[in-house]
């Protein structure tokens, strides 16, 4: 959400989400929510978020989020978007990468040249397979049944609005708010050997949902049903020459902990600004090697968490550091233009924070370009920028070097 806020997308994203606190409520049925027990899930609540960030976690369905991102991309002048397009092959030549792309299931294929390729093509990534990158993959850990449906469950839980509900009736299951119009997701695990569990009728599914809700006559409209397998995987490497893997193509987690999309989005940002720097001549190709070095530890942590049967139940203190990493702390700053977060000072190049008055010549010849901000001593101390020369920050708010001179030499 901090990244989306930086791109100006926060209002659009919030508009399609549900107003909840990020806690899990464990209860016998949803109708007994008032007597349920609250459990931390690794995400901060509103009050906790206010101390950490200018925004907070959202409960937004993936289909809404994807449309917001697609429309944002289509508005960018330099962007070209082609839908219903699949990569069939990718290979290296003496003059760079080649991709064979096919439009639709029966469309014509064509071959294009690419300076860089980013394989974001999911768990069954063709890019990963064609590059010959292997994966460590777990065995199938659990079969699960999920149902998307509409029902007036907010009326059932009343003021007890949370991101996850775990119920006991008729068997352990979970309810998740999934967007406007009282849209919900219901999921439960099962043993494939259990008779009939792999092929429930719509009437059986409705009976289970009503039992979990604790409302025998609850009106329910089933939208979709799906059976999927809990398993995890991680690629042997995230880079092969000038091709990269991100998201599920690089690492796949189970739904436990809900970290899959967050990890993928952070992958894209980490690799994206680094590719931008290299293509603009602001950094050498070696900067791209830091993508895997920085993202693999996060992916490994989230994979291990997702494989833990208790992976959805984690303290905020233990998990938020993997979300935020070593980025600049959030501090509200009063400016002539109004209040802004310290994170709002970050730009596409380097950002220098100090108590020094910016030099008129600064940012005119540096590569990468440097944007300097003068802070009062109290704010600088809170951000660790009260040292001589201040601090130099990357676009993600991570310190680039302890002092400007060393940073520019490294660049």
N, C-alpha and C positions, 0 to 999 in steps of 0.2 A: 504493500500500500504506500510506502514511502516513495518507491520508484514511480508508481502511478500518479502520486501527488506531484512529483517533480515534472511529470509530462503533462500536467493539467487535466488529468482524467478522473481525479477523485470524485467529483460530483456525479459524473455519468455512471461510475461504477457503483457508488452508494445508492443511486436511484433504482437499481435492480436488485438490491439485497434486502435482507431481513434485519430488523433492529433487535440484536440479541447480545447478551453477555457471553464471552467465550469461556464457559464452564460446561462440564458434563453433569447432567442431573440424573442420578440413579433412583428409580422409583419402580414400584410394582406395576403400576399402569400410569398413563399420562393423566388420568383423572385424579390421581393421588399425588400430583406434583407438589402440592403444598407441604407434604411430609417427606419429600425426597431428600437425598443427600447430595451435596455439591462436591465435585471432584475437579481438581486442576487438570488441564489438558495441554499445558505448555505454552498457551497463548495468553497474553495479558488482558485483563479486563479494561474497562474504560479508565478507571482511576489509576491502574498500573501503567497503562499506555501514556497517560498524561505526563508521567514522570520520565518517560523514555523517548517519546516521539511526538512530532506534530500531528500524527494521525493515529489510527488504531486498526486492529484486524477487522476484516469485514466477513460477513457470511453471504457470499454472492455465488449464484449458480454459474457453472462453467460456460453454458451457452450464452448467457448475458455478457460475461466478461469477454468472451471471444469476439462478439459482435462489436463491443466498444473498441477493442484493440484493432480489429479489422478496419473499422471506419476511421480510426485515428491514422492508421497506416495509409489508407487511401487518400487522406487529406494532405499527406506530405508531398511536396512538389517533386522530389526525386524518387519517389517510391513507384514501383511497378508491381501490381498484384495480379497473379493468375490463379484462378480457382480450378478445382477438379483436375489438378495436374500432379502426376506422380513420377518419382525418380525410378527408372528401371535399371540403371547402371551408372557407375562412376568409375573412372580410371585415370591414372596419371600418364602423361606423355612428356616428351622432352620439352614441349612448349606450354606445359601447364595441365590443368585438370579438364576433363571432358565429362559431360553428363548426357545420358540419354533420357529424355523426358517424354511421357505419354499423356495426352489430354483425354481424360475419361477412360472408361473401360475398353472401348473399341476405337478410340481416336488414333490419329496419326502420331507417330513418334518423331522426335527431332533431336539432334545432337548440338549441344552448345558448349562454348568454352567458358571457363570460370577461373578467376584469380584465386578465389577461396570458395570452399563449399562448407556450409554449416548443415549437418545432418540433424534435423529436428523432426525426423519422420517416425517417431514412436518406438514402442518396445520391439517391434519386428523390423526395425530399421534396415531398409535396403542399402542405404549408404554404408552403414556399419558392416553389413555382410559383404558388400562388394569390395570394401577396403581390406577385408580379411582380419578385422578386429574381433577377437574372441571375447567371451563374457564369462564371468562367474555367475552361475544361476543356481538358486536354491531349488529344492524339490517343491512340488505343489504342497502347500501347508494346510490349506483349508478351502473347501468349496463354500461359496456364499451366494445367496439369492437376494437380489435387490429389486425394489418396486418403486416406480415413480407414480405418484397419485395426487389427486386433489381431495382435500377434506378440511373441514373447519376445525383444525386442531388447535389453533390459537385460542379459540373459545374454550377449549378443554383445559389447556394449561394455564389460562388466565395471565396474571402478571409474571409468571415464572418462565421468562423467555430466555432460552439458552441455545447454544449452537449444536448441542448433542443431547439426546435423551436416551438412556439405557433402561429398558423395561424387562420384566421377568416373565410376563404372561403372553402367550402360553409357553414360550421358551425364551431364553435370553435373546434380545434383539435391540436394534437401534433405530431411532427416528432422527432425521435431520431436516431442518427447514431448507427448502430448495427454491426460493423465489416467490414472487408475488402471486396472488390468486390462490393462497392457501395451498401451494405446491410443496410436496414433501417427498422425502426418500426414506424408504423402510428397508432395512437389511438384516439378515440373520445368516449365521453359518449352519452347515449341516454336513452330515456324513453321507457321501454318495451312495452308500449301501443301504441307507434308510429308505424303506419302500415309499415310493411316491413323491419324495421330497424334490427330486430333480425335475418334476413336471407338474407343478401345482396349477390347478385351474384358477381362473379369476375369482370364482366364488370362494375357494379355499384361501386365497391370498387376502380377500376382503375380510373373511372370518378372522384371520390372524391379526390383521391391522385393528379390527374392532376390539379384539381381546386385549391387544397391547394398549389401545387407547382407553379401555375401560368403559366404552360406550357401545352398547349392543346394537343400536340403530343408527350409528354414525353414517351419514351419506358419504360415499366414496366413489370417485371416478378414477379407475386405473388407466394410466397413460402408457406405461411400458413395464416390462419385466425382463430381467437379465440374470443369467448365472455366470459367475466368474470365479477365478481361482486366485487365492492369495499366494503370491510368490515374489521373490526379489531377484535382482540381477544388477551387475555393474560391469561395464566394459573394461577390458584389460588396459586400454588407454583411451584418452579422450581426443588425441590428435594423431593424425597420420599424414605427414607432409603438410600440405596446405588445406587439408580437410579436417573438420572438427565435429565432435558429437556433443549434443546438449539435450537436456530433458530426458525423456524415457529412452531415447536412443543411447544415452550414456549410462543411465542408471534407472532402475525401476524399483519402486517401493510398494509395499502393501498399503491399503487405506489407513492402517493404524497410525495415528499421529497426524494425519492430514498434511504431510509435508511435501507430497509429490509435486504439486503445481508451484508452490513457493520455491522449491529447489530449482525447478526448471526456469522460472522467471528470472531468478538471480543468476543462473547460468548465462542466460541470454544477455543480460546487462553486462556481466563481467567480460564476456567475450566480445560483446558489441562495441564497447568504448575502446577496447584494445585494438580491434580490427580498424576502427575509425582512425586511431592515432597512427597506425602503421600505414594505412592507405593515404593519409595526409602528409606522410613524411615526418611526423612528430616523434616517432620512435622506430627502432629497428625491429626486425622480425622476432628477435629473441623475447620481446615483451609477450608474444603470444604463448610462449612456453609457460608463463605464469598462470594461464587459465586453468590448466589441469592441476597445477601445484596448489592453487587456492580453492578450487571447487571440489576436488576429490575428497579431502577430509570431511567436508560438509555432507557430501553424498554418502560417504561411508558411515558417518554418524546417523544420518536419517534412515539409511537402509537397516542398520542394526536396530534402531529404535522400532522400525516397522515390523521387524521379525520377532520382536519381544511381545508375547501375548498381552503384556501390560503396557505396551508402547503408547497407547492413547492416554495413559494416566501418568503425566509427568509434571513436575513443578515448573512454574514460569522461570524461576531463578536458574534452573538447570538448562532450559531449552532456549531462552531468548538470546543468549549470547551466540548461539549458532545461527540465529536469524540475522542479528545485527552485526556480528563479526567485530572487527576492530574499527568500525566507522566512527567518524566524529560524533561526540555526544550532542544530544539535542538540548539547546538552550534558547529560550525566547529572547529576542533582541528588539529593543525599541529603536526605530529608525524614522527619519522624516517621512518616509512613505508608509509608515505604519509598522505594526509588530510583525516580525518574521522569525523563522527558525534559523538557527545556525546552519542547518542542512540546506536552507535556501540559498546560501552563499556559494555553494558548489557550482562549478561550471563545466563545460565540455573539455577544457584544458586543465591546467593546474590552478589551484586556488591557494593564495598565501594569506594567512591570518596572523596578525601581529599587532603590537601596540605602536608600531612605527607609522609615520605618515608616508603614504605611497609616493614613490618617486615619479615625477612626470614622465620619465623615460621608460618606466616599467611597462612590460607587456607589448613593447613595440618590436623587439627583435628576438625574444625568447622562443625557443622551440622545445617542448610544447609551450603555447602561450600561457602567461601567468596573469591571473586577475587578483589584485591585491585588495584586502579589506583591513581597515584600521579599527581595532576594537578598544573599548575602554578596559582598564586593567582588571576590573572585576570579571567581566565576560571572558577576557583572554585567559585569566587564571582558571576559570571553570572549564575551558576548552583545552588547556595545556599549551596555549599559544603565547604565554607571557615570558618565554625564554628569548634570549637574544636572536633576532632574525625571524622569530615566530615559527610557524609550521607550514609546510607545503603539503597540499592534499590532492589526491587523485579525484576523478569524477565521482567515485563511490565513497568519498570521505575518508579513505584510508591514507595514512601518512605516506608520502612519496619518499621523503628523506628528512633527516633531522634539521637541516638548514637549507636555504635556497641554493647556496653555492654547490653543495654536495648533490642536491637533486638535479641541477642542470647538468652537472658533469655526468651523472648516471644516465640522464636522458640522451 
